Amino acid sequence: MPKVNVYNMLGEQVEEIELRDDIFGIEVNEHAVYEVVKNQLANKRQGTQSVKTRADVRGGGRKPWRQKGTGRARQGSIRAPHWTGGGVAFAPKPRDYSYKVPKKVKRLALKSALTSKVENNEIIIVDELTFEAPKTKEMLNVLNKLNADKKALIVTASSDVNVIRSSKNIPTVQTTVVNNLNVYDILKYNSLIITKEAVRKVEEVYA
């Protein structure tokens, strides 16, 4: 089992905990991670793009000139794609880009992402993360004392309004709860700051 230090909000080591091998110590499956990240990005796409084809552009109902005898190339409509003001060939239309990935692949990808954070020493476990009131300055102090990277993902066991508001004005920091933890966010941020309670909840949910 991988052992990781636990720190307090002052950046002092308070204990050492063992993480479960079946979640934080598996063999990283890069293909599963790739598939899940691709799926998440595809599901985020709005798919509202729309361009007019020759059928949608106004006009062009009359043949511009007769078929034969003019010496010019035959034309059927002034709204064909090669005409100025014409429609677009193979124009993109509104569509749904979302699709589903098997649950087992999602779990494998999440465990692989968590394992990679442990292997690269990019996971920081804190005994607790609490603020009496929303204070961005206090959150910045905590991040500095924990030697966290500027891009950090903070994971808590349950939603904490003060923690969320304290980090809301820091553009490179995002907060989430265990139930909303996903592969893309884990990989997007360089540091994964997670409370001890959240670690145990992750082990409980994904074991």
Secondary structure by P-SEA (a helix, b strand, c coil): cbbbbbbccccccccccccccccccccccaaaaaaaaaaaaaaaccccbbbbccccccccccccccccccccccccccccccccccccccccccccccccccaaaaaaaaaaaaaaaaaaccbbbbcbbbbccccaaaaaaaaaaaccccbbbbbcccccaaaaaaacccccbbbbccccccaaaaaaccbbbbcaaaaaaaaaacc
